[in-house]
Amino acid sequence: MDLERRVEELETRYAFQEENIRQLDEVIQEYGRMIDMLRSENRELREQLAQRPEETPNKIEDEVPPHY
């Protein structure tokens, strides 16, 4: 009987671990999609920045305030 109870406990733990692993896998996949999206946005922003004319100020310190 003691062995049977221990086996049942192990099976229960295993089931919970499997569910936790499944949930963690979903989170990791979502993070992967988010990273891919952010990389794509970053690439697009870098391309847009590279296409800016040279005379456009690149730093906020270089911009003239509106009251001038």
Summary of the structure (lengths in Angstrom):
residues: 68
radius of gyration: 27.2
end to end distance: 87.9
largest distance: 87.9
contacts: 109
relative contact order: 0.05
helix: 76%
strand: 0%
